Amino acid sequence: MTTPSRVLLPGRGEPARRRFLAQFGIASASLGAIVGSAIPAQAQSAPPSPRRHAADDWMDALPAAHRMVFDAVSATGAEDIRHYASNVFLANRTGYDVDSRDVGVIIVLRHNATPFAYNDAMWAKYGSAFAAEMKLDPGTAKANPANAGSETLDAVGRQGAQFAVCAMATRRFAGIAAHNGGTADAIFEELGKNLIANAHLTPAGIVAVGRAQERGFAFGYAG
């Protein structure tokens, strides 16, 4: 005896079930979207905030209307950075009518730009060792070369710029200077006490670059 073929009437059977399940899936997705949008914003997970450290709190004292941090790692970079920072103050003043006292600028001096953060007395005492390591003309070793000319680090500092000085590089240069006499520890302490105006000895210059950006400073590279 032959079993009669199963006939699926319109709106019945397997096709109907698939249509029903498809409609149910759309409804579930819509319901999920509605429920998700109904979660209060404060109940949703917020992005993690960077941890703050007392060693970097001096950065918070700078003006916050507009902020930039410049990173110098070489003698050439330290020279260029003076012009860049000076232009930031000038352009804000002439192009935006924003006074220099409302602009926050940090100049990070690290790696082979670090000795430019030491005052003239340190250059008079250890400049020959600095110049040899930095591949500078020995004739520049009698005073801080970054404070020669019109746009000096001191001049930028008088407009409000602050300087982050790499302690790791300072220890390296102290060791180099100690080859001519003295101890690296004593020279390191001496250099840290004889920085240019507005300078802060920071644990590491590269870390200071990141810490400044965490506090809203836009990044500018000098080389």
C-alpha positions in Angstrom: 0.0 0.0 0.0 1.5 3.4 -1.0 1.7 6.1 1.7 0.2 9.3 0.3 2.6 12.2 -0.2 2.5 14.9 2.4 1.0 18.1 1.1 2.0 21.5 2.7 -0.7 24.0 2.5 0.1 27.7 2.2 0.8 29.1 5.7 1.2 25.6 7.2 3.9 23.1 7.9 7.7 23.6 7.7 7.8 26.9 5.7 5.4 28.4 8.1 7.5 27.4 11.1 10.6 28.9 9.5 8.7 32.2 8.9 7.6 32.2 12.5 11.0 31.6 13.9 12.5 34.2 11.7 9.9 36.7 12.9 10.7 35.7 16.5 14.4 36.3 15.9 13.8 39.8 14.6 11.6 40.5 17.5 14.2 39.2 20.0 16.9 41.4 18.4 14.7 44.4 18.6 13.9 43.7 22.2 17.6 43.4 23.0 18.3 46.7 21.4 15.6 48.4 23.4 16.7 46.9 26.7 20.4 47.7 26.0 19.5 51.3 25.2 17.5 51.6 28.4 20.6 50.9 30.6 21.6 54.1 32.3 24.9 55.6 31.0 26.3 55.5 34.5 25.6 51.8 34.8 27.7 51.0 31.7 31.4 50.3 32.2 33.6 53.4 31.8 37.0 53.2 30.2 39.8 52.9 32.8 41.5 56.1 33.9 45.3 56.4 34.1 46.7 56.2 37.6 48.1 59.5 38.9 51.4 59.8 40.7 52.7 62.6 42.9 55.9 62.8 40.9 53.9 64.1 37.9 51.6 66.5 39.8 53.5 69.6 38.6 52.0 69.0 35.2 48.5 69.6 36.5 49.5 73.2 37.5 50.0 74.2 33.9 47.3 76.2 32.0 44.6 74.0 30.5 43.1 76.1 27.7 45.5 74.5 25.2 48.3 72.1 26.0 51.2 70.6 24.1 54.2 68.5 25.1 57.3 68.4 22.9 59.8 65.6 22.8 63.5 66.2 22.1 66.1 63.4 22.0 69.0 65.0 20.2 70.9 68.2 19.9 69.1 69.0 16.6 65.8 68.3 18.2 66.5 70.5 21.2 67.3 73.4 18.7 64.1 72.8 16.7 62.0 72.5 19.8 62.8 76.0 20.9 61.3 77.4 17.7 58.3 75.0 17.8 57.4 76.0 21.4 58.0 79.7 20.7 55.6 79.4 17.7 52.9 77.8 19.8 52.9 80.8 22.1 53.1 83.3 19.2 50.4 81.7 17.1 48.0 81.4 20.0 48.5 85.0 20.8 48.3 86.5 17.3 46.0 84.0 15.6 43.6 83.1 18.5 44.0 86.0 20.9 45.0 83.5 23.6 47.5 84.8 26.1 50.6 82.8 26.8 49.6 82.4 30.4 46.6 80.3 29.2 48.8 77.9 27.1 50.4 74.9 28.8 53.7 73.8 27.2 56.0 71.0 28.4 59.4 70.4 26.7 60.8 66.9 27.4 64.6 66.8 27.2 65.8 63.2 27.2 68.5 61.0 25.7 71.2 63.2 24.0 69.1 66.3 24.5 69.2 66.0 28.3 72.3 68.1 29.0 70.6 71.2 27.6 68.6 71.1 30.8 71.7 71.9 32.9 72.6 75.5 33.7 75.8 77.3 32.5 77.7 76.4 35.7 77.3 72.7 34.9 78.4 73.2 31.3 81.4 75.2 32.4 82.4 72.3 34.7 81.4 69.3 32.7 80.7 70.6 29.2 83.7 68.9 27.5 82.3 65.5 28.6 78.8 66.5 27.4 80.0 67.8 24.1 82.1 64.7 23.3 79.1 62.4 24.0 76.7 64.6 22.1 79.1 65.1 19.2 79.1 68.9 19.5 81.8 71.4 18.8 84.1 71.5 21.9 83.9 75.2 21.6 80.3 75.1 22.7 81.2 73.4 26.0 81.7 76.5 28.0 78.0 77.4 28.4 74.6 75.8 27.6 74.4 76.0 23.8 70.6 75.9 24.0 70.6 79.3 25.7 72.5 81.0 22.9 70.8 83.1 20.3 67.3 84.7 20.3 64.9 81.8 20.9 66.6 80.2 23.9 65.2 77.7 26.3 65.3 80.4 29.0 63.2 82.7 26.7 60.6 80.0 26.1 60.6 79.3 29.8 59.8 83.0 30.5 56.7 82.6 28.4 55.6 79.7 30.6 57.1 76.6 29.2 58.1 73.9 31.7 60.8 71.3 31.2 60.8 67.6 32.0 64.4 66.3 32.4 65.3 62.7 32.1 66.8 61.3 35.3 68.0 58.1 33.6 69.9 60.1 31.0 71.2 62.4 33.7 72.7 59.5 35.5 74.3 58.3 32.3 75.9 61.7 31.7 77.0 61.9 35.3 78.8 58.6 34.8 80.5 60.0 31.7 81.6 63.2 33.5 82.9 61.1 36.4 85.6 59.7 34.1 87.4 63.0 34.5 87.1 62.9 38.3 84.5 62.6 41.0 81.8 60.0 41.5 78.7 59.4 39.3 76.4 59.6 42.3 77.8 62.9 43.5 77.7 64.4 40.0 74.2 63.1 39.4 73.0 64.9 42.6 74.9 68.1 41.5 73.3 68.1 38.0 69.8 67.6 39.5 70.3 70.7 41.7 71.5 72.8 38.8 68.8 72.8 36.1 67.6 75.6 34.0 64.6 77.6 35.1 61.2 75.8 35.2 62.9 72.3 34.9 61.8 69.2 36.7 63.9 66.1 37.1 61.6 63.2 36.1 62.2 59.5 36.5 62.4 59.0 32.7 61.9 61.3 29.9 59.9 58.8 27.8 57.6 58.2 30.7 57.1 62.0 31.1 55.9 62.1 27.4 53.2 59.6 28.2 52.2 61.1 31.5 51.7 64.5 29.9 49.5 63.0 27.2 47.4 61.4 30.0 46.8 64.9 31.3 45.6 66.3 28.0 48.8 67.5 26.4 48.9 67.1 22.6 52.1 65.5 21.3 54.7 67.3 19.2 58.0 65.6 18.1 61.2 67.4 17.4 63.8 64.7 17.0 
